[in-house]
Amino acid sequence: MANAREIRDRMRSIQDTMKITNAMYMISSSKLRRAKKALANTEPYFYTLQSTMSRILRHLPEMHSEYFRDPNAVVDENTIRRAYVVVTADKGMAGAYNHNILRLTEERLAQTDHPVLFLVGQVGRSYFAGRDVSVDKEFLYTAQDPTLLRAEELSDYVIDLFIRGELDEVYVIYTEMVSPMVLEPKVRKMLPLDADAFPWEPRPGEEGLNQQKVTYVPSEAQVLSYLAEGYVKGAVFGTLVESFCAEQNARMMAMDAASSNARDMLKALSLHYNRARQAAITQEITEVVGGAQRKAAER
């Protein structure tokens, strides 16, 4: 059994670690609240944008847009170029958050003949660099602080490649926070858009919309393209914020579990420490009594 001093030093080390885990828990909690608020503030704008796109597609179902898939187009799976935007964290200590995303990404890459890989987050960058996987573009400092500006930079780059025909499909691999206890890695298709994904649901007073005459300036196609570009940017921003929220929630759970384990270890070490102290005191008393008896015998 370790002596009392060794046990006391270990208890101090665990207490110092627990201070760090508690601080990280509070920091992640604060970041999670701010991210949720930022996402909630943008939801009305993107909801209206999606609703407007649904109206246009309802009025003009046969209209073609470069952002939407042509239902008559023939897709050759052997030559199609799929791009994956993979959203990981910039650091670890978040449980299985990064591991689940990277595992799903490897599965998708294995199923794709000509994958194009875009990375968001330092963890993904380090992971694929160590495995000699070709990375086409890295978006640094985006995972830790998702903003509309950074979402627009990422979206503009990917949209430009898609419009020029260098990419056929674009997917985002991210983590959805289904509930505070359930985090699920997801694959979301960003481009091309599917017209069936924009069903028109009339709000109160809009039931007669199909009889209304609507004029779009400068043209229906240009308005739809403008809205579609904004929709893609909003969707990218949503996935970045959703992943950021999931990361902070995963880190909160990991730090809470670490603090709980630290408390259990301190409780166990406290028992060992008290036993060691009692053993040391008993030994000292025994030595004192033995010394006194020896002196009494010598007299």
N, C-alpha and C positions, 0 to 999 in steps of 0.2 A: 504493500500500500504506500502511495506517495505521502510525503510528510505534509504537515499543515501549510507550510510556506509555499510549496509547489501547487497545492490545491488552491490556495488563495490567489496566487498569480494567474492561474488558469481562469478562475472566476472573474478576475478583473479584465482579462482579455475578452471573455465572452460578453461582459457588460459593455465594454467599448464597442464591440461588434454590434450589439443590440441597439446601441445609440445610433449607429449608422443605418441599420435596417429600418428603424423607426423613422429616421429623417427621410430616407428614400421613399417610404410609404407615404408620408405627408406631402412630399414634393410631387409624386405621381398623382396623388389625389387632387392636388391643386391644378396640375396640368390637364387632368381629365375633365374637370369642371369647365375650364376655359375652352377646351376644344369642343365640348358639347355645346357651349354657348355660341361659339363661332359658327358651328354647323347649323344650329337652329336659326341664327340670324339670316343665313343665306337661303334657307328652305323656301320662303314665300316667292323669292325671285325665280328660282329654278322650277318651282311648281307651276308658276304662271307661264314660263317659257315652254315647258313640256305641254301644258294645256293648249297653248297657241299652236304648237306644231301639230297636235292632234286635230285641231280644227281645220288646218290647211289640208292635211292628209284626208280628212273626211270629205271636204269639198272637192279635192282634186286627187282622187285615189290613183290615177294613172300617171301623175306627174313624176318625172325622173329627177333625181338629185344625185350628185356625186358622193354624198355621204350615205346614201341608202343602197342596199344591195338590189341589183336588177333581178327580179324574179325569173326572167327568161335567160339569164346568163348561165353558162355551163362552167362548172368549177372542176378543174383537174387537180385532184388531191396530190398528185406526184410533183406538181410544179408550184403549188400555192405556197406563198411566203407568209408565215404567221409570226407575229411579234408578240412578245410577252413582256409586260411592264411588271416587274417583281418588286413588291414593297416589303422591305424588312426594316429592322430598327438600326439605329446607329450604335447601339451598345447592347450588352447582354443583361444577365440577371433578371430575366423576364419569363422564367419557366420555359415551357416548350413553344413559346410564341414564334421565335425565329426558326426553330427546328421544323415545325409543321409546315411553314411556308416554303422552306427550302426543299423539303421532301416532296411536296406537291409540285414544285417547279421542276424538279428532276424527272418526275413522272411525265409531265407535259412535254418536256424537251425530248424525252425518249420516244414519245409518240409522234413527234413532228420531224419531217424530213429536212426541212430548211428553216430552222428556228432563228429568229432574231431576238436577242436578249437585251433588254433595257433594265438597269438596276437603280433602285432607290433605297439607300441605306448602306452603311458601312459594313454591316454584318454580311449581307449578300455579296458585297464586293470582295471581302476577305475570303469568303467561302469558295466562290467560283475561281478566284485567282489561285487558290491552292489546289485546284483540280484541273487547271489548264483549260477551262471552258471559255470559249470566245464570247466576249461581252462587247456589244456594239455601241452602247452609250451608258454613261454613269451620270446620274443626277444627284450630286452631292448636296448635303445640308438641306435636304427636302423632307426627309422622314421625321426629323426632330422638331421641325417647326412648319407644319403644312399651312400655307397661305394661298389665297387666290392667285397672287402673282406667280408663285412657284408652280402652281397647278397650270397656269396659262403657259408658262415657259415649256413645261413638259408636253402639254397638249399641242402647242404650236409646232413643236419639233415632230411629233408623231403624225399629226394631221398633214403636215407638209409632205412627209414621205408617202403617206397614203394617197393623197391627191395626185402626186406625181407617178403613182403606179409602182413604187418600189416596195410597198407592202400591200398584201391582199386582205389580211385580217389583223386586228389588234385586240389583245386581251390584257386584262389587268389581274394579277394574282395578288390578293390582299387578304386581310383577316377581318372578318365580320364579328362584332360583339353581339351575339344573339341575346345574351343575358350577362349579368355580372359574373356568372359562374361558367358560362359556355362561350368559348371563343372558337370560331370555325373558319379555317382557310377556305377561300372562295376563288373561283375563276369567273370574271365578268367580261363579257364581250363589249368592246367599245366601238369598234368599227369593223365592217360597215353596220349602219343602223338597220333595224328591222321595223318596217312600217307597222307590223302587227303588235309591236311593243308599245304603241301609242294609241290605245283605244280611247275613243271620245266618250267622256262621262259628263253629261250636262249638269251644270249647277242650277240651283233654283232660278227660274226665269229664263233659262236658255233652251227649253225643250223644243222651241221652234227654230233652232239655229239653221237647220238644213233648208228652211225656206227663205232665209235672209240672203241678201246680196252683199258680198264682201269684196272689197277692192284692195289689192296689195300693191304697194309702190316700193320700188320701181317695177317689180314683177313677182309672181308667186314663187318662181324658182329661186330668185335671189334672196327673197325674204326667208324661204325655207332653209337655204344654205347657211344664211347668217344665224338663224336660230339653231340649226343643227350644230354648228361650230360652238356656239355658246353652251349647248346641251352637253357636248362631249367634255368641254372644260369643266362644267359643273359636276359631271359624273366623276371625272378624275379627281377633282377637289374632294368630292364626297368619299371616294375610296381612300384618299390620303388621310383624311380626318378620321374615318372609321378605323383605319389601321392604327393611327396614332392613339385613339381611344382604347383600342384593344391592347396595344402595347402597354399603356399606362395601367390598365386594369390587370393585365398579366403580371406586371411588376409589383403592383399592390398586393396581389395574392401571394406572390413569391416572397416578398418582404414580410408579409404577415405570417406566413408559414415559418420563415427563418426566425422571426422574433419569438414565435410560439415554441419552436425547438430550443432556442436559447434559454427561454424561461424554464423549460423542462430540464435542460442540462444544469442550470444554476441550482435548481431544486435538488437534483441528485448530488451535485458536488457539495452543496451545503451539508447534506447528511454525512458525506465522506469527511468533510472538513471538521464537523463536530465530533465524529468518531476519532479522527486523528488527534484532535485536541484532547479529548478525554483519555486516549491512550497515552499521550505525552504527559498529561497531568498525573495519571495513575503511575506511570513509570517514575516520575519525579518523587511522588510521595513514597513509593516503594524504596527508592534509593535513600531518601532521607531517613525513613524508618530503619532501613538496614544499617545505615551509618550510625544511627543512635544506638542500635542494639550492639554493634561491634564495640563502640566506645564504652558502653555499660559493661560488656563482658571483660574488656581490658582492665577496668577498674577492679 
